[in-house]
Amino acid sequence: MISRKFTGQSLCCTLLIVCASACFVNDADAQSLFERRSVNQIDQYRSYAARHRGDLLSVMINESTDVENRDERSLDKSGNSSIAAGLDYGLGGDLGSATGNGNLGKTSSSSRAFSGDTEFRSERQFSDKFTVTIVDVLPNGNLVIKGERAISVQGDERQLRLSGIVRQYDVLPNNTVPSHLVANLKIELDAKGAEQSYNKQGWFSRRVNKVWPF
């Protein structure tokens, strides 16, 4: 009788231990060797290209323009006119005779010429690498980018502002995109400082050039 009671208690204890072990195993999560435990860790199998609002994207600026225009005109006009007239007369009678002649002539000429030659050549190049922020994602997946950079060195300040729209397909694996693939690209480069006073015309020269006819 006593042995049966002891056996029943042992069985109950064994069941409790098994249940507790099962619950502990279910609550434990299996760990993976490739699990990214921190968002700051680098995973070589993960794509870090900008896709969401707030992500950073580098724009490779390489813009060059080469415009050449030449216009040449030549006009020439000339005219000649000539008029000639002659008159002969003769008189005769008992009192005497007379003869005479007269000539009338007119010659004129005119000439007018015009020659013009204009040539225009403009060549500019701008290269830089600029990191911008994705400010919005359009319904079709295109990325709206915008960024600003200001550098001041000894009183001379340079401000660069860039905005545009980028397709996700054009973003390279190294999280860069060439500037010629940016739609509605707008680049503004402003400069302030003592250096600019030597690169711009004075206020009097600017006003004179507006009304100067030659």
Buried (B, 14 or more C-beta within 10 A) or exposed (E): EEEEEEEEEEEEEEEEEEEEEEEEEEEEEEEEEEEEEEEEEEEEEEEEBBBEEEBEBBBBBEEEEEEEEEEEEEEEEEEEEEEEEEEEEEEEEEEEEEEEEEEEEEEEEEEEEEEEEEEEEEEEEEEBEBBBBBEEBEEEEBBBBBBEBEEEEEEEBBBBBBBBBBBBEBBEEEBBBEBEBBEEBEBEEEEEEEEEEEEEEEEEEEEEEEEEEE
